[in-house]
Amino acid sequence: MTAPTETDRAQARQARLVALVLAGTMVLWMGAQWLGGELGWQARFVFLFDLAAMAAFIWALYVTYQIWRLRRDNQG
């Protein structure tokens, strides 16, 4: 078995970053929803948290797609 290349390590770092962003976004988004309900925030203010979460999910999807493409190109 060969040692991982620098490209493999870089892809693993990107994948870990995506995982952290996804997990952190979910925790923060759920916390904001709960806090907004407890404090009686207006719906338009809480909607900003929804938009921020959607932006983070779109970014994570984009980076995941890039990782997938790089791995596919390196294999074939």
Short mmCIF file of the C-alpha atoms (twelve columns), coordinates in Angstrom:
data_MODEL
# 
_entry.id   MODEL 
# 
loop_
_atom_site.group_PDB 
_atom_site.id 
_atom_site.type_symbol 
_atom_site.label_atom_id 
_atom_site.label_alt_id 
_atom_site.label_comp_id 
_atom_site.label_asym_id 
_atom_site.label_seq_id 
_atom_site.Cartn_x 
_atom_site.Cartn_y 
_atom_site.Cartn_z 
_atom_site.pdbx_PDB_model_num 
ATOM 1  C CA . MET A 1  0.000   0.000  0.000   1 
ATOM 2  C CA . THR A 2  1.384   3.417  -0.915  1 
ATOM 3  C CA . ALA A 3  1.446   6.506  1.237   1 
ATOM 4  C CA . PRO A 4  -1.157  9.171  0.485   1 
ATOM 5  C CA . THR A 5  -0.038  11.869 -1.909  1 
ATOM 6  C CA . GLU A 6  -0.253  15.579 -1.224  1 
ATOM 7  C CA . THR A 7  -3.341  15.726 -3.454  1 
ATOM 8  C CA . ASP A 8  -5.011  13.051 -1.339  1 
ATOM 9  C CA . ARG A 9  -4.196  14.991 1.820   1 
ATOM 10 C CA . ALA A 10 -5.556  18.220 0.342   1 
ATOM 11 C CA . GLN A 11 -8.792  16.482 -0.649  1 
ATOM 12 C CA . ALA A 12 -9.109  15.001 2.832   1 
ATOM 13 C CA . ARG A 13 -8.651  18.474 4.374   1 
ATOM 14 C CA . GLN A 14 -11.354 19.868 2.093   1 
ATOM 15 C CA . ALA A 15 -13.697 17.018 2.981   1 
ATOM 16 C CA . ARG A 16 -13.128 17.621 6.712   1 
ATOM 17 C CA . LEU A 17 -13.807 21.334 6.232   1 
ATOM 18 C CA . VAL A 18 -17.059 20.555 4.426   1 
ATOM 19 C CA . ALA A 19 -18.102 18.203 7.227   1 
ATOM 20 C CA . LEU A 20 -17.368 20.846 9.875   1 
ATOM 21 C CA . VAL A 21 -19.259 23.516 7.949   1 
ATOM 22 C CA . LEU A 22 -22.288 21.245 7.522   1 
ATOM 23 C CA . ALA A 23 -22.358 20.215 11.177  1 
ATOM 24 C CA . GLY A 24 -21.717 23.745 12.448  1 
ATOM 25 C CA . THR A 25 -24.346 25.222 10.161  1 
ATOM 26 C CA . MET A 26 -26.979 22.784 11.383  1 
ATOM 27 C CA . VAL A 27 -26.190 23.447 15.041  1 
ATOM 28 C CA . LEU A 28 -26.159 27.223 14.597  1 
ATOM 29 C CA . TRP A 29 -29.286 27.223 12.447  1 
ATOM 30 C CA . MET A 30 -31.257 25.090 14.915  1 
ATOM 31 C CA . GLY A 31 -30.016 27.261 17.790  1 
ATOM 32 C CA . ALA A 32 -31.082 30.427 15.975  1 
ATOM 33 C CA . GLN A 33 -34.515 28.958 15.267  1 
ATOM 34 C CA . TRP A 34 -34.973 27.997 18.903  1 
ATOM 35 C CA . LEU A 35 -33.654 31.328 20.187  1 
ATOM 36 C CA . GLY A 36 -35.865 33.236 17.762  1 
ATOM 37 C CA . GLY A 37 -38.913 31.386 19.036  1 
ATOM 38 C CA . GLU A 38 -37.998 31.936 22.668  1 
ATOM 39 C CA . LEU A 39 -37.288 35.651 22.251  1 
ATOM 40 C CA . GLY A 40 -40.140 36.313 19.850  1 
ATOM 41 C CA . TRP A 41 -38.030 37.577 16.972  1 
ATOM 42 C CA . GLN A 42 -39.836 38.696 13.842  1 
ATOM 43 C CA . ALA A 43 -40.007 36.144 11.051  1 
ATOM 44 C CA . ARG A 44 -38.075 38.362 8.649   1 
ATOM 45 C CA . PHE A 45 -35.125 38.471 11.068  1 
ATOM 46 C CA . VAL A 46 -35.126 34.713 11.596  1 
ATOM 47 C CA . PHE A 47 -35.303 34.304 7.807   1 
ATOM 48 C CA . LEU A 48 -31.812 35.813 7.600   1 
ATOM 49 C CA . PHE A 49 -30.505 32.775 9.478   1 
ATOM 50 C CA . ASP A 50 -32.284 30.563 6.949   1 
ATOM 51 C CA . LEU A 51 -30.565 32.370 4.090   1 
ATOM 52 C CA . ALA A 52 -27.171 32.099 5.767   1 
ATOM 53 C CA . ALA A 53 -27.697 28.359 6.312   1 
ATOM 54 C CA . MET A 54 -28.731 27.910 2.684   1 
ATOM 55 C CA . ALA A 55 -25.597 29.750 1.543   1 
ATOM 56 C CA . ALA A 56 -23.425 27.459 3.678   1 
ATOM 57 C CA . PHE A 57 -25.156 24.356 2.291   1 
ATOM 58 C CA . ILE A 58 -24.724 25.556 -1.296  1 
ATOM 59 C CA . TRP A 59 -21.034 26.240 -0.641  1 
ATOM 60 C CA . ALA A 60 -20.620 22.761 0.873   1 
ATOM 61 C CA . LEU A 61 -22.362 21.173 -2.111  1 
ATOM 62 C CA . TYR A 62 -20.098 23.072 -4.515  1 
ATOM 63 C CA . VAL A 63 -16.910 22.049 -2.704  1 
ATOM 64 C CA . THR A 64 -18.111 18.451 -2.460  1 
ATOM 65 C CA . TYR A 65 -18.704 18.452 -6.209  1 
ATOM 66 C CA . GLN A 66 -15.169 19.779 -6.769  1 
ATOM 67 C CA . ILE A 67 -13.716 17.023 -4.575  1 
ATOM 68 C CA . TRP A 68 -15.699 14.408 -6.473  1 
ATOM 69 C CA . ARG A 69 -14.508 15.746 -9.840  1 
ATOM 70 C CA . LEU A 70 -10.870 15.798 -8.743  1 
ATOM 71 C CA . ARG A 71 -11.032 12.221 -7.494  1 
ATOM 72 C CA . ARG A 72 -12.779 11.069 -10.650 1 
ATOM 73 C CA . ASP A 73 -10.170 12.783 -12.840 1 
ATOM 74 C CA . ASN A 74 -7.271  11.347 -10.820 1 
ATOM 75 C CA . GLN A 75 -8.591  7.779  -11.092 1 
ATOM 76 C CA . GLY A 76 -9.170  7.721  -14.817 1 
# 
